[in-house]
Amino acid sequence: MTTTREVSQASSPRTVGRTIRAYVTLTKPRVLELLLVTTVPVMILAQSGMPNLWLVLATVIGGAMSAGSAATFNMYIDRDIDAQMRRTVNRPLVTGEVSPRGALVFAWTLAVASTVWLWLTTNWMAASLSVVAIFFYVVIYTIILKRRTEQNIVWGGIAGCFPVLIGWSAVTGSLTWTPFILFVLVFLWTPPHYWPLSMKYKGDYADADVPMLGATRDGIQVGLQVILYAWATIACSLLLVPVAGMGVVYTVSALVFGGWFLYESHLLYNRAVRGEQIKPMRVFHASITYLTLLFVAIAVDPLLPF
């Protein structure tokens, strides 16, 4: 069924600005925000202060191209199910703003450019981790897991954990326990972040035959899983205190913001148990705010004398 917006797009002139916007949309700009939130604070922590600003900029540019490549590959592969979901029906490959061939060329261009850029401006380790991240998101998650198992986002979410490793290795040229704890932190955070979203759009996922947990299980079961992963996330965040020697600012932030995240997670579950109206997007937005504030604390803590 053609929407009013699609008709309008088809009848309006194809300008350079409109084409650029369509290609930018392929990179999922909102996901790139998560890249910025997790990469820069980790670089500050790795340096125990402010790293070279050019290095930070170079890493963010390379990481953005890498993430944009993975997102574009994802939209290219999922264009069939995107056409069946209200949440994704206006994506450029569905509306025809970008051709499948154009998207594929764009994805490969970003993949190669990001690898070369990171290799030249940071080091081989950061570049290699970037390649692994693209592979994991495109092959492991999008091609293998997404349409086959309701645990797709659990393991597929690993791809979103790589920016912390890339940021750390860009500064130090190596990896220690600290970035791996941060890696696990983002890994544990991803399911309670994404499952509430899949609860809201469970009809879309059902129509597209994608077995997201929020669409295949009832609110009580999903709510319980959200709670378990939220608790695990908070516990992991506190491991940074002894391992990375984090100070008062981070410790208090991890406890306060983590407590709020847990409160919203338990509220979701309790409403499901009582048969009340579930508001999953509260947990979704809370998870974003929680991770953002936690990583701000990670960035601020090394800059303070206590």
GUVEXLO-492397 format. One record per residue (C-alpha): residue number from 1; residue in three letters; x, z, y. Coordinates in steps of 0.05 Angstrom, whole numbers, plus 5000, padded with zeros to 4 digits. Example, Ala and Ser with C-alpha at 12.3 -4.5 7.8 and 13.67 -1.06 7.14 Angstrom:
2
site seq 1&type Ala&east 5246&up 5156&north 4910
site seq 2&type Ser&east 5273&up 5143&north 4979
//
This chain:
306
site seq 1&type Met&east 5000&up 5000&north 5000
site seq 2&type Thr&east 5030&up 4979&north 5067
site seq 3&type Thr&east 5032&up 5032&north 5121
site seq 4&type Thr&east 5020&up 5022&north 5195
site seq 5&type Arg&east 5092&up 5038&north 5208
site seq 6&type Glu&east 5116&up 4986&north 5158
site seq 7&type Val&east 5072&up 4933&north 5190
site seq 8&type Ser&east 5099&up 4952&north 5258
site seq 9&type Gln&east 5171&up 4947&north 5233
site seq 10&type Ala&east 5159&up 4880&north 5201
site seq 11&type Ser&east 5128&up 4851&north 5264
site seq 12&type Ser&east 5178&up 4880&north 5314
site seq 13&type Pro&east 5243&up 4843&north 5329
site seq 14&type Arg&east 5305&up 4862&north 5289
site seq 15&type Thr&east 5353&up 4886&north 5343
site seq 16&type Val&east 5425&up 4909&north 5334
site seq 17&type Gly&east 5406&up 4980&north 5353
site seq 18&type Arg&east 5349&up 4981&north 5302
site seq 19&type Thr&east 5396&up 4955&north 5247
site seq 20&type Ile&east 5449&up 5007&north 5264
site seq 21&type Arg&east 5396&up 5062&north 5261
site seq 22&type Ala&east 5374&up 5037&north 5193
site seq 23&type Tyr&east 5445&up 5040&north 5165
site seq 24&type Val&east 5456&up 5109&north 5195
site seq 25&type Thr&east 5392&up 5132&north 5160
site seq 26&type Leu&east 5422&up 5110&north 5094
site seq 27&type Thr&east 5477&up 5163&north 5102
site seq 28&type Lys&east 5425&up 5219&north 5105
site seq 29&type Pro&east 5448&up 5250&north 5172
site seq 30&type Arg&east 5416&up 5317&north 5156
site seq 31&type Val&east 5461&up 5324&north 5096
site seq 32&type Leu&east 5521&up 5309&north 5140
site seq 33&type Glu&east 5503&up 5371&north 5181
site seq 34&type Leu&east 5515&up 5413&north 5118
site seq 35&type Leu&east 5583&up 5379&north 5112
site seq 36&type Leu&east 5602&up 5401&north 5182
site seq 37&type Val&east 5575&up 5472&north 5172
site seq 38&type Thr&east 5616&up 5483&north 5109
site seq 39&type Thr&east 5680&up 5444&north 5122
site seq 40&type Val&east 5703&up 5468&north 5191
site seq 41&type Pro&east 5696&up 5544&north 5178
site seq 42&type Val&east 5734&up 5537&north 5112
site seq 43&type Met&east 5791&up 5502&north 5149
site seq 44&type Ile&east 5794&up 5560&north 5199
site seq 45&type Leu&east 5795&up 5609&north 5142
site seq 46&type Ala&east 5850&up 5570&north 5106
site seq 47&type Gln&east 5892&up 5570&north 5169
site seq 48&type Ser&east 5876&up 5643&north 5185
site seq 49&type Gly&east 5863&up 5617&north 5255
site seq 50&type Met&east 5849&up 5551&north 5290
site seq 51&type Pro&east 5878&up 5492&north 5252
site seq 52&type Asn&east 5904&up 5429&north 5286
site seq 53&type Leu&east 5843&up 5399&north 5320
site seq 54&type Trp&east 5863&up 5328&north 5301
site seq 55&type Leu&east 5866&up 5350&north 5228
site seq 56&type Val&east 5796&up 5380&north 5234
site seq 57&type Leu&east 5768&up 5317&north 5266
site seq 58&type Ala&east 5802&up 5272&north 5214
site seq 59&type Thr&east 5775&up 5314&north 5157
site seq 60&type Val&east 5704&up 5314&north 5185
site seq 61&type Ile&east 5706&up 5239&north 5196
site seq 62&type Gly&east 5732&up 5226&north 5126
site seq 63&type Gly&east 5683&up 5275&north 5096
site seq 64&type Ala&east 5625&up 5244&north 5134
site seq 65&type Met&east 5643&up 5174&north 5109
site seq 66&type Ser&east 5649&up 5201&north 5038
site seq 67&type Ala&east 5582&up 5237&north 5040
site seq 68&type Gly&east 5550&up 5177&north 5074
site seq 69&type Ser&east 5575&up 5132&north 5018
site seq 70&type Ala&east 5546&up 5178&north 4964
site seq 71&type Ala&east 5479&up 5181&north 5001
site seq 72&type Thr&east 5476&up 5106&north 5008
site seq 73&type Phe&east 5491&up 5095&north 4934
site seq 74&type Asn&east 5436&up 5146&north 4920
site seq 75&type Met&east 5385&up 5108&north 4962
site seq 76&type Tyr&east 5405&up 5042&north 4930
site seq 77&type Ile&east 5395&up 5069&north 4859
site seq 78&type Asp&east 5332&up 5108&north 4876
site seq 79&type Arg&east 5297&up 5055&north 4917
site seq 80&type Asp&east 5245&up 5046&north 4863
site seq 81&type Ile&east 5222&up 5118&north 4861
site seq 82&type Asp&east 5231&up 5126&north 4937
site seq 83&type Ala&east 5175&up 5074&north 4944
site seq 84&type Gln&east 5128&up 5120&north 4904
site seq 85&type Met&east 5140&up 5184&north 4944
site seq 86&type Arg&east 5109&up 5199&north 5012
site seq 87&type Arg&east 5172&up 5237&north 5033
site seq 88&type Thr&east 5217&up 5177&north 5023
site seq 89&type Val&east 5170&up 5117&north 5031
site seq 90&type Asn&east 5199&up 5101&north 5100
site seq 91&type Arg&east 5271&up 5098&north 5078
site seq 92&type Pro&east 5306&up 5032&north 5099
site seq 93&type Leu&east 5311&up 5002&north 5030
site seq 94&type Val&east 5237&up 5014&north 5018
site seq 95&type Thr&east 5214&up 4985&north 5084
site seq 96&type Gly&east 5262&up 4926&north 5080
site seq 97&type Glu&east 5301&up 4946&north 5141
site seq 98&type Val&east 5364&up 4941&north 5098
site seq 99&type Ser&east 5372&up 4895&north 5038
site seq 100&type Pro&east 5396&up 4923&north 4971
site seq 101&type Arg&east 5459&up 4880&north 4975
site seq 102&type Gly&east 5473&up 4903&north 5046
site seq 103&type Ala&east 5465&up 4976&north 5025
site seq 104&type Leu&east 5512&up 4967&north 4966
site seq 105&type Val&east 5565&up 4934&north 5008
site seq 106&type Phe&east 5558&up 4989&north 5060
site seq 107&type Ala&east 5565&up 5043&north 5006
site seq 108&type Trp&east 5628&up 5014&north 4976
site seq 109&type Thr&east 5658&up 5002&north 5045
site seq 110&type Leu&east 5647&up 5075&north 5064
site seq 111&type Ala&east 5675&up 5098&north 4997
site seq 112&type Val&east 5739&up 5059&north 5004
site seq 113&type Ala&east 5747&up 5074&north 5078
site seq 114&type Ser&east 5737&up 5149&north 5068
site seq 115&type Thr&east 5789&up 5151&north 5012
site seq 116&type Val&east 5841&up 5113&north 5051
site seq 117&type Trp&east 5827&up 5151&north 5115
site seq 118&type Leu&east 5833&up 5220&north 5082
site seq 119&type Trp&east 5896&up 5199&north 5045
site seq 120&type Leu&east 5929&up 5175&north 5110
site seq 121&type Thr&east 5906&up 5231&north 5156
site seq 122&type Thr&east 5904&up 5292&north 5110
site seq 123&type Asn&east 5934&up 5289&north 5040
site seq 124&type Trp&east 5925&up 5260&north 4971
site seq 125&type Met&east 5888&up 5322&north 4945
site seq 126&type Ala&east 5833&up 5319&north 4997
site seq 127&type Ala&east 5826&up 5244&north 4986
site seq 128&type Ser&east 5821&up 5253&north 4910
site seq 129&type Leu&east 5769&up 5308&north 4916
site seq 130&type Ser&east 5729&up 5263&north 4960
site seq 131&type Val&east 5728&up 5209&north 4906
site seq 132&type Val&east 5707&up 5260&north 4854
site seq 133&type Ala&east 5650&up 5284&north 4899
site seq 134&type Ile&east 5623&up 5213&north 4907
site seq 135&type Phe&east 5628&up 5201&north 4832
site seq 136&type Phe&east 5593&up 5266&north 4815
site seq 137&type Tyr&east 5535&up 5254&north 4863
site seq 138&type Val&east 5525&up 5181&north 4845
site seq 139&type Val&east 5539&up 5179&north 4770
site seq 140&type Ile&east 5528&up 5250&north 4744
site seq 141&type Tyr&east 5469&up 5269&north 4788
site seq 142&type Thr&east 5434&up 5205&north 4810
site seq 143&type Ile&east 5444&up 5161&north 4748
site seq 144&type Ile&east 5449&up 5211&north 4691
site seq 145&type Leu&east 5413&up 5276&north 4709
site seq 146&type Lys&east 5360&up 5265&north 4762
site seq 147&type Arg&east 5308&up 5229&north 4720
site seq 148&type Arg&east 5324&up 5265&north 4654
site seq 149&type Thr&east 5324&up 5340&north 4664
site seq 150&type Glu&east 5292&up 5393&north 4709
site seq 151&type Gln&east 5361&up 5424&north 4715
site seq 152&type Asn&east 5384&up 5362&north 4753
site seq 153&type Ile&east 5395&up 5396&north 4820
site seq 154&type Val&east 5433&up 5454&north 4788
site seq 155&type Trp&east 5489&up 5411&north 4762
site seq 156&type Gly&east 5480&up 5353&north 4809
site seq 157&type Gly&east 5487&up 5401&north 4867
site seq 158&type Ile&east 5561&up 5408&north 4849
site seq 159&type Ala&east 5574&up 5346&north 4891
site seq 160&type Gly&east 5552&up 5385&north 4953
site seq 161&type Cys&east 5604&up 5439&north 4938
site seq 162&type Phe&east 5664&up 5394&north 4947
site seq 163&type Pro&east 5669&up 5397&north 5023
site seq 164&type Val&east 5696&up 5468&north 5018
site seq 165&type Leu&east 5751&up 5445&north 4972
site seq 166&type Ile&east 5766&up 5385&north 5015
site seq 167&type Gly&east 5770&up 5427&north 5078
site seq 168&type Trp&east 5816&up 5478&north 5046
site seq 169&type Ser&east 5862&up 5427&north 5014
site seq 170&type Ala&east 5866&up 5387&north 5079
site seq 171&type Val&east 5897&up 5448&north 5113
site seq 172&type Thr&east 5940&up 5477&north 5056
site seq 173&type Gly&east 5951&up 5419&north 5009
site seq 174&type Ser&east 5932&up 5465&north 4951
site seq 175&type Leu&east 5874&up 5506&north 4923
site seq 176&type Thr&east 5869&up 5581&north 4912
site seq 177&type Trp&east 5814&up 5629&north 4888
site seq 178&type Thr&east 5782&up 5632&north 4957
site seq 179&type Pro&east 5758&up 5560&north 4961
site seq 180&type Phe&east 5734&up 5563&north 4889
site seq 181&type Ile&east 5692&up 5624&north 4906
site seq 182&type Leu&east 5662&up 5585&north 4964
site seq 183&type Phe&east 5651&up 5527&north 4916
site seq 184&type Val&east 5611&up 5572&north 4869
site seq 185&type Leu&east 5574&up 5602&north 4929
site seq 186&type Val&east 5547&up 5534&north 4950
site seq 187&type Phe&east 5534&up 5517&north 4877
site seq 188&type Leu&east 5490&up 5579&north 4868
site seq 189&type Trp&east 5457&up 5569&north 4936
site seq 190&type Thr&east 5434&up 5497&north 4922
site seq 191&type Pro&east 5377&up 5511&north 4872
site seq 192&type Pro&east 5341&up 5564&north 4913
site seq 193&type His&east 5350&up 5517&north 4973
site seq 194&type Tyr&east 5323&up 5455&north 4940
site seq 195&type Trp&east 5270&up 5481&north 4890
site seq 196&type Pro&east 5223&up 5505&north 4946
site seq 197&type Leu&east 5226&up 5435&north 4976
site seq 198&type Ser&east 5207&up 5405&north 4908
site seq 199&type Met&east 5149&up 5455&north 4904
site seq 200&type Lys&east 5121&up 5428&north 4969
site seq 201&type Tyr&east 5128&up 5356&north 4946
site seq 202&type Lys&east 5112&up 5367&north 4873
site seq 203&type Gly&east 5060&up 5313&north 4874
site seq 204&type Asp&east 5111&up 5262&north 4898
site seq 205&type Tyr&east 5159&up 5280&north 4842
site seq 206&type Ala&east 5104&up 5278&north 4791
site seq 207&type Asp&east 5082&up 5209&north 4815
site seq 208&type Ala&east 5154&up 5184&north 4810
site seq 209&type Asp&east 5164&up 5218&north 4743
site seq 210&type Val&east 5224&up 5258&north 4768
site seq 211&type Pro&east 5228&up 5326&north 4732
site seq 212&type Met&east 5246&up 5372&north 4790
site seq 213&type Leu&east 5235&up 5444&north 4770
site seq 214&type Gly&east 5188&up 5456&north 4828
site seq 215&type Ala&east 5143&up 5400&north 4802
site seq 216&type Thr&east 5146&up 5416&north 4727
site seq 217&type Arg&east 5137&up 5492&north 4728
site seq 218&type Asp&east 5086&up 5538&north 4762
site seq 219&type Gly&east 5100&up 5579&north 4823
site seq 220&type Ile&east 5115&up 5643&north 4785
site seq 221&type Gln&east 5169&up 5610&north 4742
site seq 222&type Val&east 5201&up 5574&north 4800
site seq 223&type Gly&east 5197&up 5636&north 4844
site seq 224&type Leu&east 5233&up 5677&north 4791
site seq 225&type Gln&east 5289&up 5625&north 4786
site seq 226&type Val&east 5296&up 5624&north 4862
site seq 227&type Ile&east 5304&up 5700&north 4862
site seq 228&type Leu&east 5356&up 5700&north 4807
site seq 229&type Tyr&east 5398&up 5646&north 4841
site seq 230&type Ala&east 5390&up 5680&north 4909
site seq 231&type Trp&east 5417&up 5745&north 4881
site seq 232&type Ala&east 5475&up 5709&north 4848
site seq 233&type Thr&east 5490&up 5674&north 4915
site seq 234&type Ile&east 5493&up 5740&north 4953
site seq 235&type Ala&east 5537&up 5772&north 4899
site seq 236&type Cys&east 5585&up 5713&north 4902
site seq 237&type Ser&east 5588&up 5717&north 4978
site seq 238&type Leu&east 5611&up 5789&north 4973
site seq 239&type Leu&east 5669&up 5769&north 4927
site seq 240&type Leu&east 5702&up 5739&north 4988
site seq 241&type Val&east 5712&up 5808&north 5019
site seq 242&type Pro&east 5765&up 5832&north 4969
site seq 243&type Val&east 5792&up 5763&north 4949
site seq 244&type Ala&east 5800&up 5733&north 5018
site seq 245&type Gly&east 5808&up 5798&north 5056
site seq 246&type Met&east 5748&up 5786&north 5099
site seq 247&type Gly&east 5734&up 5835&north 5156
site seq 248&type Val&east 5676&up 5872&north 5185
site seq 249&type Val&east 5642&up 5812&north 5217
site seq 250&type Tyr&east 5637&up 5773&north 5152
site seq 251&type Thr&east 5619&up 5833&north 5110
site seq 252&type Val&east 5561&up 5855&north 5155
site seq 253&type Ser&east 5538&up 5783&north 5162
site seq 254&type Ala&east 5538&up 5772&north 5086
site seq 255&type Leu&east 5496&up 5835&north 5076
site seq 256&type Val&east 5447&up 5825&north 5133
site seq 257&type Phe&east 5435&up 5750&north 5126
site seq 258&type Gly&east 5437&up 5756&north 5050
site seq 259&type Gly&east 5384&up 5811&north 5053
site seq 260&type Trp&east 5339&up 5766&north 5094
site seq 261&type Phe&east 5348&up 5708&north 5045
site seq 262&type Leu&east 5330&up 5755&north 4987
site seq 263&type Tyr&east 5269&up 5780&north 5024
site seq 264&type Glu&east 5242&up 5709&north 5033
site seq 265&type Ser&east 5257&up 5693&north 4960
site seq 266&type His&east 5220&up 5755&north 4935
site seq 267&type Leu&east 5162&up 5741&north 4982
site seq 268&type Leu&east 5154&up 5671&north 4951
site seq 269&type Tyr&east 5153&up 5701&north 4881
site seq 270&type Asn&east 5105&up 5758&north 4899
site seq 271&type Arg&east 5056&up 5710&north 4931
site seq 272&type Ala&east 5057&up 5668&north 4868
site seq 273&type Val&east 5045&up 5729&north 4824
site seq 274&type Arg&east 4987&up 5752&north 4866
site seq 275&type Gly&east 4956&up 5682&north 4866
site seq 276&type Glu&east 4963&up 5676&north 4942
site seq 277&type Gln&east 4981&up 5614&north 4981
site seq 278&type Ile&east 5054&up 5598&north 4969
site seq 279&type Lys&east 5095&up 5577&north 5030
site seq 280&type Pro&east 5158&up 5548&north 4998
site seq 281&type Met&east 5185&up 5517&north 5062
site seq 282&type Arg&east 5197&up 5587&north 5089
site seq 283&type Val&east 5250&up 5596&north 5035
site seq 284&type Phe&east 5276&up 5526&north 5046
site seq 285&type His&east 5288&up 5537&north 5120
site seq 286&type Ala&east 5313&up 5608&north 5108
site seq 287&type Ser&east 5365&up 5581&north 5060
site seq 288&type Ile&east 5392&up 5532&north 5111
site seq 289&type Thr&east 5395&up 5586&north 5165
site seq 290&type Tyr&east 5428&up 5635&north 5117
site seq 291&type Leu&east 5484&up 5587&north 5096
site seq 292&type Thr&east 5496&up 5565&north 5168
site seq 293&type Leu&east 5502&up 5637&north 5194
site seq 294&type Leu&east 5545&up 5657&north 5135
site seq 295&type Phe&east 5595&up 5601&north 5147
site seq 296&type Val&east 5595&up 5616&north 5222
site seq 297&type Ala&east 5616&up 5686&north 5202
site seq 298&type Ile&east 5670&up 5656&north 5157
site seq 299&type Ala&east 5697&up 5618&north 5218
site seq 300&type Val&east 5693&up 5676&north 5267
site seq 301&type Asp&east 5721&up 5730&north 5221
site seq 302&type Pro&east 5794&up 5704&north 5218
site seq 303&type Leu&east 5796&up 5697&north 5293
site seq 304&type Leu&east 5782&up 5771&north 5306
site seq 305&type Pro&east 5833&up 5828&north 5300
site seq 306&type Phe&east 5788&up 5871&north 5256
//
